[in-house]
Amino acid sequence: MLILIEMELFVIEFIVMTQIIISIIAFVATITFYYKYTKLKDYKKESRTSTDSGIFEDNTRHNFRINLHHQPCLITLTHLENSQLSQIKNKQFYGYVDNISTSGLKFLCNFNFPVKDRVMIKLNITIKSYSFTLTGEIIRKEEHNQNKQIAYGVHFNKMSEKERIRSTKVLNEVIVEKKKKSNMVEIR
């Protein structure tokens, strides 16, 4: 009888320990999921391209992009479709161009504004002593909560053929210069 009671106690202890272990595993899985979810929440994208079919196809890029690694620029908000934002029309602020192509660019700044409605900008930038004034529409927004920077994707509009050729020439010069630097590093 004593052996039977001890065996029942062992089974009960085994069941309780199993439930505790399962609870700990579930708790760890919940915490892991929570931290992964909050990390994904820190990086939020907002885009007009998903609803505006016909502007772009699946955000594919037809032109090569060049990383400029925080090239300073001056941005001016020239048109805001949302009439509630009329007070910030013609607002100027500084930012940094992260990458650029002949069809668009990505810039970073601390200024946060919505892009659900059409937002047009004018951007002044100097690349290799060439000054450019580019106009375009903001089509994408990426919020990076960790460093308080917001990235905006811009699609250039109505660039003249002469400006497109000039920008292509300058961007090609940047590529050649970067390639030379990388080859010099490899030789050493």
C-alpha positions as CSV (number, residue, x, y, z in Angstrom):
1,M,0.0,0.0,0.0
2,L,2.9,2.4,0.9
3,I,4.5,1.6,-2.5
4,L,1.2,2.4,-4.2
5,I,0.9,5.8,-2.5
6,E,4.5,6.6,-3.2
7,M,3.9,5.7,-6.9
8,E,0.8,7.9,-7.1
9,L,2.8,10.8,-5.5
10,F,5.6,10.2,-8.1
11,V,3.0,10.3,-11.0
12,I,1.4,13.5,-9.5
13,E,4.9,15.1,-9.1
14,F,5.8,14.1,-12.7
15,I,2.6,15.6,-14.1
16,V,3.1,18.8,-12.1
17,M,6.7,19.1,-13.2
18,T,5.7,18.5,-16.8
19,Q,3.1,21.2,-16.6
20,I,5.7,23.6,-15.1
21,I,8.1,22.8,-17.9
22,I,5.5,23.3,-20.6
23,S,4.5,26.6,-18.9
24,I,8.1,27.8,-18.9
25,I,8.5,26.9,-22.6
26,A,5.2,28.7,-23.5
27,F,6.4,31.8,-21.5
28,V,9.8,31.9,-23.3
29,A,8.1,31.5,-26.6
30,T,5.6,34.3,-25.8
31,I,8.5,36.6,-24.7
32,T,10.5,35.8,-27.8
33,F,7.5,36.4,-30.1
34,Y,6.8,39.7,-28.2
35,Y,10.3,41.0,-28.7
36,K,10.4,40.0,-32.4
37,Y,7.1,41.7,-32.9
38,T,8.1,45.0,-31.2
39,K,11.3,45.0,-33.2
40,L,9.4,44.7,-36.4
41,K,7.0,47.5,-35.2
42,D,10.0,49.8,-34.8
43,Y,10.5,49.6,-38.6
44,K,7.3,50.7,-40.2
45,K,6.8,51.4,-43.9
46,E,4.2,53.5,-45.5
47,S,3.8,53.6,-49.2
48,R,1.6,55.1,-51.9
49,T,2.8,52.6,-54.5
50,S,0.8,49.7,-53.2
51,T,-2.5,51.5,-53.9
52,D,-1.4,53.3,-57.0
53,S,-1.1,50.5,-59.5
54,G,0.3,51.8,-62.7
55,I,2.8,54.1,-61.2
56,F,5.3,51.3,-60.6
57,E,5.4,47.6,-60.9
58,D,6.0,45.9,-57.5
59,N,8.6,48.6,-56.6
60,T,11.0,47.3,-59.1
61,R,13.9,49.6,-60.1
62,H,14.8,50.1,-63.7
63,N,17.9,52.3,-62.9
64,F,21.0,51.6,-60.9
65,R,21.2,53.1,-57.5
66,I,24.3,54.7,-56.0
67,N,24.9,54.8,-52.3
68,L,25.8,58.4,-51.3
69,H,26.0,57.6,-47.5
70,H,24.3,60.7,-46.1
71,Q,25.0,63.4,-48.7
72,P,23.5,66.6,-47.2
73,C,20.5,68.1,-49.1
74,L,17.8,70.8,-48.7
75,I,14.2,69.7,-49.1
76,T,11.3,72.0,-49.8
77,L,7.7,70.8,-49.6
78,T,6.1,72.2,-52.8
79,H,2.7,70.6,-53.0
80,L,0.6,68.8,-50.4
81,E,-2.7,67.2,-51.5
82,N,-4.0,67.2,-47.9
83,S,-5.4,70.7,-47.3
84,Q,-5.0,70.3,-43.5
85,L,-1.2,70.4,-44.1
86,S,-1.2,73.7,-46.0
87,Q,0.7,75.4,-43.2
88,I,3.8,73.4,-43.9
89,K,3.7,74.1,-47.7
90,N,7.1,75.6,-48.7
91,K,8.6,74.4,-45.5
92,Q,12.3,73.8,-45.9
93,F,14.4,71.4,-43.9
94,Y,17.7,69.6,-44.2
95,G,18.2,65.9,-44.7
96,Y,20.6,63.4,-46.2
97,V,20.4,61.5,-49.4
98,D,21.1,57.8,-48.8
99,N,21.0,56.6,-52.4
100,I,20.1,58.0,-55.8
101,S,19.4,57.0,-59.3
102,T,18.3,58.8,-62.5
103,S,14.6,58.0,-61.6
104,G,14.5,58.6,-57.8
105,L,16.2,58.7,-54.5
106,K,15.9,57.9,-50.8
107,F,16.5,60.7,-48.3
108,L,16.6,60.6,-44.5
109,C,15.5,63.4,-42.1
110,N,13.9,64.0,-38.7
111,F,10.8,65.8,-40.2
112,N,7.7,63.5,-40.0
113,F,4.8,64.1,-42.4
114,P,2.2,61.7,-43.9
115,V,2.5,60.4,-47.4
116,K,-0.9,58.8,-47.8
117,D,-1.9,61.8,-49.8
118,R,0.3,63.2,-52.6
119,V,3.4,65.1,-51.5
120,M,5.7,66.9,-54.0
121,I,9.1,68.1,-53.1
122,K,12.0,70.0,-54.5
123,L,15.4,68.8,-53.4
124,N,18.8,70.6,-53.8
125,I,21.9,68.5,-53.7
126,T,25.5,68.8,-54.7
127,I,27.3,65.7,-56.0
128,K,31.0,66.0,-57.1
129,S,30.7,69.8,-57.3
130,Y,27.6,69.6,-59.6
131,S,24.5,71.2,-58.2
132,F,21.1,69.6,-58.9
133,T,17.6,70.8,-58.2
134,L,15.3,67.8,-58.5
135,T,11.6,67.6,-58.2
136,G,9.6,64.6,-57.4
137,E,6.8,62.9,-55.5
138,I,7.3,61.1,-52.2
139,I,6.0,57.6,-52.7
140,R,7.3,55.7,-49.7
141,K,8.0,56.3,-46.0
142,E,10.1,54.2,-43.6
143,E,10.1,55.1,-39.9
144,H,13.2,54.0,-38.0
145,N,12.2,54.5,-34.3
146,Q,15.6,53.5,-32.9
147,N,17.5,56.5,-34.4
148,K,14.5,58.8,-34.9
149,Q,15.2,59.1,-38.6
150,I,12.6,58.8,-41.3
151,A,13.4,57.7,-44.8
152,Y,11.4,58.8,-47.8
153,G,11.4,57.3,-51.2
154,V,11.1,59.9,-54.0
155,H,10.2,59.3,-57.7
156,F,11.5,62.2,-59.9
157,N,8.9,63.7,-62.3
158,K,9.4,65.6,-65.5
159,M,13.2,65.5,-65.7
160,S,14.3,66.9,-69.0
161,E,16.5,64.7,-71.2
162,K,19.3,67.1,-70.7
163,E,19.1,66.9,-66.9
164,R,18.8,63.1,-67.1
165,I,22.0,62.9,-69.2
166,R,23.8,65.3,-66.9
167,S,22.7,63.3,-63.8
168,T,23.7,60.0,-65.4
169,K,27.1,61.4,-66.3
170,V,27.7,62.5,-62.7
171,L,26.4,59.3,-61.2
172,N,28.7,57.3,-63.6
173,E,31.6,59.5,-62.3
174,V,30.7,58.6,-58.8
175,I,30.6,54.9,-59.6
176,V,34.0,55.0,-61.4
177,E,35.5,56.9,-58.4
178,K,34.2,54.3,-56.0
179,K,35.4,51.5,-58.1
180,K,38.9,53.0,-58.3
181,K,38.9,53.4,-54.5
182,S,37.8,49.8,-54.0
183,N,40.5,48.5,-56.4
184,M,43.1,50.6,-54.6
185,V,42.1,49.0,-51.3
186,E,42.3,45.5,-52.8
187,I,45.8,46.1,-54.3
188,R,47.3,47.0,-50.9
